[in-house]
Amino acid sequence: MNAPRITRVFGAVNIGSFRISALIAGRSESGEMIVLGSAHRAAQGVKRGYVTDMHAATYAVRDAIERAEKMANTSVSSVWIGCSGAGLASQIAQVEIDIGGRRIEPDDIQHLLISAREVIQPDGRMVLHAQPAHYTLDGAHGIANPKGLHAERLGVDIHVMLADGAPIRNLTEAVQNAHLEVEAVVASPIAAAYACLSAEERELGVALVEFGAEVTTVSVHAAGMLLGLSSIPMGSGDITDAIAGAFGIRRFQAERLKCVNGSAIASPADHREMIPVHGPGDDFSGQLARHADDKNRIPRAELISVITGQLGKLMDEISRVLKGMGFSGARGAQVVFTGGGAELAGLADFAQGALGRPVRIGRPMALKGLPEAHATPGFSTLAGLVQYAAADPLDIRTLGGVRGGPRKAGGLGLATRVFHALKEYF
C-alpha cells in the first residue's frame, strides 16, 4: 500500500524547563495528521519557562529540531512554539452588534469580529492570540456559526491570551537564532488541550493541569473555550530537589529514584522494600545516602513520604487556584493531569483524593505515527502544537488588514511574520 501523499508539513518546538522537544507532522490529502519525526533533548538555558541563557537555549532548540528532521527525512523552515512561562493570563472579551431581526450575512460576522478588536485591553502586555470562541444570538450562547440565522442582536465571546512581552521575545529570538521562523507562540494550556481533551469535556467543563518540571499551569475549560488559567511556580523538579535534599544525594540520582521507584500512593510493603540509590552497573563509592543501609539502599517508604509531602503542597495550591476560578460544584466535574509530572505512578489516585473530584491522566490523542516514547503526558503540549497549527484558528487581529504595523502583539515581530499570517488567513 502506498504511503499517503503529504500536502503540508508542520513543525513544532516545545521549550520546557526539563526538556526541549521537536515534532514534524504532515497533513495528508485526506486531512489526516501523520507524525513524520519527533525528538527531544535535555533543556539548556531555560528556568521555570523563561530563557535564562540565549546561547544555550538556541543550541538546544537547533539540536532538537535537527534530530526530528533527521527522523522525518525532511526539513522545516518555520515552527509553532509552546510557552508555559511569561506570566500567561487569559481574558474573555464580549461584544454585540444590532442586526434588527434580519438574516445574518458573512459581512455581519466580519463586522462583529473587527468591532471586537476594540474591546481587547492588554494593559501593556503582549497578545498571543484573540480568537472567537462562540457566538450569541439575542443572548443565547453556544452558537458555532450564526451565518444564515435571524437575530435582533449578534454577539461573540473572544478568548484573549496575554503574556509578558520580554520573555516571549526571548523565546522567539532563541528559535530565530536557530535559523527558524516563528509562525506563532502558543500558550501551553491551549496546545495541551488540543492534544488530550475531548470536545465534549471542553463543552461540559474540565480543568486541565499541566504538571511540568518547574511550572504547573492550571486552566479551566467550559462551553468549548478556555475560561481562565493560572501558573504555579512549582513542578516535578521540586519533588526531585526534595528527594535530593532529604537523602543527601545527587540530583540525577534523585530523579532516577523518583521515576523508577517513586509513587504517589503508599503500600504496606514499602517499609520492607529497600531500594538502591545508585543505578544498575554504577560503581558505588563515597558517602552513604542519609537513612541508607551499608549497601546504600533507602527504605521505599521514606522515598514515597518525601514525594507525597511535596505533592500535598502542590495539590493545596491547585485547589486554591481552582476555587479562585470558580471551578466547583456541578461545573467542576473533572480534572485532567498532563505534562511530564503526570507520569508519576499513582498520581491520579492521589490527586483525586486531594482535590475531591474525578481525575484522569491526559495523553496525546489522534496523531498517527506518534512514537510510543512520545505518546506520553510529557509530550502533550508538543503534539497539541501541530494540531493547533493544522486547525488554523482564526485570530481577529488579522481581519480587514493588520493595524498598527507588524504583529508585535503576537510575538512575531517582523514584517515577514505578518505576510505569513495574512497568507494563512486569507
C-alpha positions as CSV (number, residue, x, y, z in Angstrom):
1,M,0.0,0.0,0.0
2,N,1.4,3.4,-1.0
3,A,2.1,5.9,1.7
4,P,-0.4,8.8,1.9
5,R,0.7,11.9,0.0
6,I,1.6,14.8,2.3
7,T,0.2,18.1,1.3
8,R,1.6,20.3,4.1
9,V,4.3,19.9,6.7
10,F,4.1,21.5,10.2
11,G,6.9,21.9,12.7
12,A,6.6,22.4,16.4
13,V,9.1,23.1,19.2
14,N,8.2,23.0,22.9
15,I,10.6,24.8,25.1
16,G,10.3,23.3,28.6
17,S,12.4,23.6,31.7
18,F,13.3,19.9,31.7
19,R,13.4,19.1,28.0
20,I,13.2,20.8,24.7
21,S,11.3,18.7,22.2
22,A,10.5,19.0,18.5
23,L,7.9,17.4,16.2
24,I,7.4,17.4,12.5
25,A,4.0,16.3,11.2
26,G,2.4,16.2,7.7
27,R,-1.2,16.6,6.7
28,S,-2.3,14.0,4.1
29,E,-4.7,14.6,1.2
30,S,-7.5,13.2,3.3
31,G,-6.8,15.7,6.1
32,E,-5.2,13.1,8.5
33,M,-2.3,14.3,10.6
34,I,0.8,12.0,10.4
35,V,3.9,12.3,12.6
36,L,7.0,12.2,10.4
37,G,9.6,12.7,13.0
38,S,10.0,13.7,16.7
39,A,12.8,14.1,19.1
40,H,13.8,15.6,22.4
41,R,16.9,16.5,24.4
42,A,17.7,17.9,27.9
43,A,16.8,21.6,28.2
44,Q,19.5,24.2,28.5
45,G,19.2,27.9,29.2
46,V,15.6,27.7,30.4
47,K,14.4,28.1,34.0
48,R,10.7,27.9,35.0
49,G,9.6,28.6,31.5
50,Y,11.9,31.6,31.0
51,V,15.0,31.8,28.7
52,T,18.0,32.5,31.0
53,D,20.8,31.7,28.6
54,M,20.2,32.7,25.0
55,H,23.1,30.8,23.5
56,A,22.4,27.5,25.4
57,A,18.7,27.7,24.6
58,T,19.3,28.3,20.9
59,Y,21.7,25.4,20.8
60,A,19.2,23.0,22.4
61,V,16.4,24.1,20.0
62,R,18.6,23.6,17.0
63,D,19.7,20.2,18.3
64,A,16.1,19.0,18.9
65,I,14.8,20.2,15.6
66,E,17.7,18.6,13.7
67,R,17.1,15.3,15.3
68,A,13.4,15.5,14.4
69,E,14.3,16.5,10.8
70,K,16.7,13.5,10.5
71,M,14.0,11.1,11.6
72,A,11.4,12.7,9.3
73,N,13.8,12.9,6.4
74,T,12.7,16.4,5.7
75,S,13.4,19.9,6.9
76,V,11.3,22.7,8.2
77,S,11.9,26.5,8.0
78,S,9.2,27.6,10.4
79,V,7.7,26.3,13.6
80,W,5.0,26.9,16.2
81,I,6.5,27.2,19.7
82,G,4.9,26.4,23.1
83,C,5.2,28.7,26.1
84,S,4.4,27.8,29.7
85,G,6.0,30.8,31.4
86,A,5.9,34.5,30.6
87,G,3.1,35.3,33.0
88,L,0.4,33.8,30.9
89,A,-3.1,35.2,31.5
90,S,-6.5,34.7,29.9
91,Q,-9.4,37.1,29.2
92,I,-12.8,36.7,27.7
93,A,-13.9,39.8,25.8
94,Q,-17.6,40.2,24.8
95,V,-19.1,42.4,22.1
96,E,-22.6,42.7,20.5
97,I,-23.9,44.5,17.4
98,D,-27.5,45.2,16.3
99,I,-28.9,43.1,13.5
100,G,-32.5,44.2,13.5
101,G,-34.1,40.8,13.1
102,R,-32.8,40.1,9.6
103,R,-30.7,37.2,8.3
104,I,-27.1,37.3,9.4
105,E,-24.7,37.6,6.5
106,P,-20.9,36.9,6.4
107,D,-20.3,40.7,6.3
108,D,-22.2,41.0,9.6
109,I,-19.9,38.4,11.2
110,Q,-16.8,40.1,9.9
111,H,-18.0,43.5,11.2
112,L,-18.7,42.0,14.6
113,L,-15.2,40.4,14.8
114,I,-13.5,43.7,13.7
115,S,-15.5,45.5,16.3
116,A,-14.4,43.0,18.9
117,R,-10.8,44.2,18.4
118,E,-11.7,47.4,20.2
119,V,-12.6,45.7,23.4
120,I,-9.3,43.9,23.9
121,Q,-7.5,45.5,26.8
122,P,-3.9,44.1,27.0
123,D,-2.8,46.8,29.6
124,G,0.7,46.9,28.1
125,R,1.0,43.1,27.8
126,M,1.5,41.1,24.6
127,V,-1.5,39.5,23.0
128,L,-0.6,35.9,21.9
129,H,-4.0,35.4,20.3
130,A,-7.5,36.8,20.2
131,Q,-9.9,34.1,18.9
132,P,-13.7,33.9,18.6
133,A,-14.9,31.1,21.0
134,H,-18.6,31.1,20.2
135,Y,-21.4,33.4,19.2
136,T,-24.6,34.6,20.9
137,L,-28.0,35.3,19.3
138,D,-30.2,37.6,21.4
139,G,-28.3,36.4,24.5
140,A,-28.5,32.7,23.7
141,H,-25.0,31.2,24.0
142,G,-23.2,28.4,22.2
143,I,-23.7,29.2,18.6
144,A,-20.9,27.8,16.5
145,N,-21.8,29.5,13.2
146,P,-24.5,32.2,13.1
147,K,-24.5,32.6,9.3
148,G,-28.0,32.4,7.8
149,L,-29.8,32.7,11.1
150,H,-32.1,35.6,12.2
151,A,-31.5,37.7,15.3
152,E,-32.1,41.1,16.8
153,R,-28.5,41.2,18.2
154,L,-25.4,39.2,17.4
155,G,-22.6,38.8,19.9
156,V,-19.3,37.0,20.2
157,D,-17.1,35.9,23.1
158,I,-13.4,36.4,22.2
159,H,-10.7,34.5,24.0
160,V,-7.6,36.6,24.5
161,M,-4.3,35.1,25.7
162,L,-1.9,37.6,27.2
163,A,1.8,37.3,28.2
164,D,4.7,39.4,29.3
165,G,6.4,40.8,26.2
166,A,10.1,40.4,27.1
167,P,10.0,36.7,27.9
168,I,8.1,36.0,24.7
169,R,10.7,38.0,22.7
170,N,13.4,35.9,24.3
171,L,11.7,32.7,23.3
172,T,11.2,33.8,19.7
173,E,14.7,35.0,19.5
174,A,16.1,31.7,20.8
175,V,14.2,29.9,18.0
176,Q,15.0,32.5,15.3
177,N,18.7,32.2,16.2
178,A,18.4,28.5,15.4
179,H,17.5,29.6,11.8
180,L,13.8,29.0,12.1
181,E,10.9,31.4,11.6
182,V,8.3,31.5,14.3
183,E,4.7,31.1,13.0
184,A,3.2,31.8,16.4
185,V,3.8,31.4,20.1
186,V,1.1,29.2,21.6
187,A,0.3,29.1,25.3
188,S,0.9,25.5,26.5
189,P,-2.6,25.1,28.1
190,I,-4.1,25.8,24.6
191,A,-1.8,23.3,22.9
192,A,-2.2,20.6,25.6
193,A,-6.0,21.0,25.4
194,Y,-5.9,20.2,21.7
195,A,-3.9,17.1,22.4
196,C,-5.6,15.5,25.3
197,L,-9.1,16.9,25.9
198,S,-12.2,15.8,24.0
199,A,-14.6,18.3,22.6
200,E,-17.3,17.0,25.0
201,E,-15.0,17.6,28.0
202,R,-14.3,21.1,26.9
203,E,-18.0,21.7,26.4
204,L,-19.2,20.3,29.8
205,G,-16.4,21.7,31.9
206,V,-12.9,20.4,32.8
207,A,-9.8,21.6,34.5
208,L,-6.5,20.8,32.8
209,V,-3.4,20.7,35.0
210,E,-0.2,20.7,33.1
211,F,2.3,19.4,35.6
212,G,5.7,20.4,34.2
213,A,9.2,20.3,35.6
214,E,9.3,23.7,37.1
215,V,5.9,25.2,36.3
216,T,2.4,23.8,36.8
217,T,-0.3,25.5,34.7
218,V,-4.0,25.2,35.7
219,S,-6.6,26.1,33.1
220,V,-10.4,25.8,33.2
221,H,-12.4,25.0,30.0
222,A,-16.1,25.2,29.6
223,A,-18.6,25.9,26.8
224,G,-15.9,24.9,24.3
225,M,-13.4,27.6,25.3
226,L,-10.7,28.3,27.9
227,L,-12.2,30.5,30.6
228,G,-9.2,31.1,32.8
229,L,-5.7,30.0,33.7
230,S,-3.1,30.4,36.4
231,S,0.5,29.3,36.7
232,I,2.0,27.9,39.9
233,P,5.9,28.1,40.2
234,M,6.2,24.5,41.3
235,G,6.7,21.3,39.4
236,S,8.0,17.8,39.3
237,G,11.6,19.2,39.6
238,D,10.8,20.4,43.0
239,I,10.0,16.8,44.0
240,T,13.3,15.8,42.7
241,D,15.1,18.5,44.7
242,A,13.2,17.5,47.8
243,I,14.4,13.9,47.4
244,A,17.9,15.0,46.8
245,G,17.8,17.2,49.9
246,A,16.1,14.6,52.1
247,F,18.7,11.8,51.4
248,G,21.8,14.0,50.7
249,I,22.2,12.6,47.2
250,R,22.9,13.9,43.7
251,R,20.0,15.4,41.7
252,F,20.3,12.8,38.9
253,Q,20.1,10.0,41.5
254,A,17.0,11.6,43.0
255,E,15.4,11.9,39.5
256,R,16.1,8.2,38.8
257,L,14.6,7.2,42.2
258,K,11.5,9.3,41.6
259,C,10.9,7.9,38.1
260,V,11.9,4.2,38.7
261,N,10.8,3.6,42.3
262,G,8.6,6.6,43.1
263,S,4.9,6.6,43.6
264,A,2.2,8.9,44.9
265,I,0.5,6.0,46.7
266,A,2.0,4.2,49.6
267,S,1.6,0.5,50.3
268,P,2.2,-1.7,53.4
269,A,5.2,-3.4,51.7
270,D,7.1,-0.1,51.3
271,H,8.6,-0.3,54.7
272,R,10.2,-3.7,53.9
273,E,11.5,-2.7,50.5
274,M,15.0,-1.3,50.3
275,I,15.9,0.4,47.0
276,P,19.5,1.2,45.9
277,V,20.5,4.8,45.5
278,H,23.0,4.0,42.7
279,G,21.8,2.7,39.4
280,P,22.5,-0.7,37.8
281,G,26.1,-1.1,36.8
282,D,27.2,2.0,38.8
283,D,30.2,1.7,41.0
284,F,29.3,2.7,44.5
285,S,32.0,4.7,46.3
286,G,31.9,7.6,48.6
287,Q,29.4,8.7,51.3
288,L,26.3,6.8,52.0
289,A,23.0,8.5,51.4
290,R,21.1,9.7,54.5
291,H,19.0,7.0,56.1
292,A,20.7,4.3,53.9
293,D,22.0,0.9,55.0
294,D,25.6,-0.2,54.4
295,K,24.7,-1.1,50.8
296,N,23.5,2.5,50.2
297,R,19.9,1.4,50.0
298,I,17.0,3.5,51.4
299,P,13.5,2.4,52.5
300,R,11.0,2.9,49.7
301,A,8.5,4.2,52.4
302,E,10.7,7.2,53.1
303,L,11.1,8.0,49.4
304,I,7.3,7.9,49.0
305,S,6.9,10.0,52.1
306,V,9.0,12.8,50.6
307,I,7.1,12.6,47.3
308,T,3.7,12.7,48.8
309,G,4.8,15.6,51.1
310,Q,5.7,17.7,48.1
311,L,2.6,16.6,46.2
312,G,0.4,17.7,49.1
313,K,1.8,21.2,48.9
314,L,1.1,21.3,45.1
315,M,-2.4,20.0,45.5
316,D,-3.2,22.7,48.0
317,E,-2.1,25.3,45.5
318,I,-4.1,23.7,42.7
319,S,-7.2,23.5,44.9
320,R,-6.8,27.2,45.8
321,V,-6.4,28.2,42.1
322,L,-9.4,26.1,41.0
323,K,-11.5,27.6,43.8
324,G,-10.4,31.1,42.7
325,M,-11.5,30.4,39.1
326,G,-14.9,29.1,40.2
327,F,-14.3,25.5,39.3
328,S,-16.6,23.9,41.9
329,G,-20.0,22.2,42.2
330,A,-21.5,20.7,39.0
331,R,-19.3,22.8,36.8
332,G,-16.2,21.4,38.4
333,A,-16.7,17.8,37.3
334,Q,-13.3,16.5,36.2
335,V,-9.6,17.3,36.4
336,V,-7.1,16.1,33.7
337,F,-3.4,16.0,34.6
338,T,-0.9,16.1,31.8
339,G,2.8,17.1,31.4
340,G,5.9,15.2,32.5
341,G,5.0,15.2,36.1
342,A,1.8,13.4,35.4
343,E,3.8,10.3,34.5
344,L,4.4,9.6,38.3
345,A,2.8,6.3,39.3
346,G,-0.3,6.7,41.3
347,L,-0.7,10.4,40.7
348,A,-4.4,10.2,39.5
349,D,-5.5,8.4,42.7
350,F,-3.5,10.8,44.9
351,A,-4.9,13.9,43.1
352,Q,-8.5,12.5,43.2
353,G,-8.3,12.1,47.0
354,A,-6.7,15.5,47.5
355,L,-8.9,17.5,45.1
356,G,-12.2,15.6,45.8
357,R,-13.1,15.2,42.2
358,P,-12.5,12.7,39.4
359,V,-9.0,12.8,37.9
360,R,-7.6,11.2,34.8
361,I,-4.2,11.4,33.1
362,G,-4.2,13.1,29.7
363,R,-2.1,11.7,26.9
364,P,-1.8,12.9,23.2
365,M,-4.6,11.6,21.0
366,A,-5.4,11.3,17.3
367,L,-1.9,11.6,15.9
368,K,-0.9,8.8,13.6
369,G,2.7,7.7,13.7
370,L,3.5,9.3,17.1
371,P,6.3,7.1,18.6
372,E,5.3,5.2,21.8
373,A,8.0,7.1,23.7
374,H,6.3,10.4,22.8
375,A,2.7,9.3,23.3
376,T,3.0,10.1,27.0
377,P,1.7,13.0,29.1
378,G,5.1,14.7,28.9
379,F,4.6,15.4,25.2
380,S,1.0,16.5,25.2
381,T,1.9,20.2,24.5
382,L,4.3,19.2,21.7
383,A,1.6,17.1,20.0
384,G,-1.0,19.7,20.6
385,L,1.1,22.4,18.8
386,V,0.9,20.7,15.4
387,Q,-2.8,20.0,16.0
388,Y,-3.3,23.7,16.8
389,A,-1.4,24.7,13.7
390,A,-3.4,22.3,11.5
391,A,-6.7,23.6,12.9
392,D,-5.6,27.1,11.9
393,P,-7.9,29.0,14.4
394,L,-8.9,32.5,13.3
395,D,-7.3,35.5,15.0
396,I,-9.5,38.6,14.8
397,R,-6.4,40.8,14.6
398,T,-5.8,39.7,11.0
399,L,-9.3,40.6,9.7
400,G,-9.6,43.6,7.5
401,G,-5.8,44.1,7.4
402,V,-3.4,44.3,10.3
403,R,-3.5,47.6,12.2
404,G,-0.5,49.4,13.6
405,G,2.2,47.7,11.6
406,P,3.8,44.4,12.4
407,R,2.0,42.0,14.8
408,K,4.2,42.8,17.8
409,A,1.3,41.6,20.0
410,G,1.5,38.1,18.6
411,G,5.2,37.9,19.3
412,L,6.1,37.6,15.5
413,G,7.7,41.0,15.4
414,L,8.9,41.2,11.8
415,A,7.0,42.2,8.6
416,T,7.7,38.7,7.2
417,R,5.7,37.2,10.0
418,V,2.7,39.5,9.1
419,F,3.0,38.3,5.5
420,H,2.8,34.7,6.5
421,A,-0.1,35.4,8.8
422,L,-2.1,37.2,6.1
423,K,-1.3,34.4,3.6
424,E,-2.6,31.8,6.1
425,Y,-5.9,33.5,7.0
426,F,-6.8,34.8,3.5
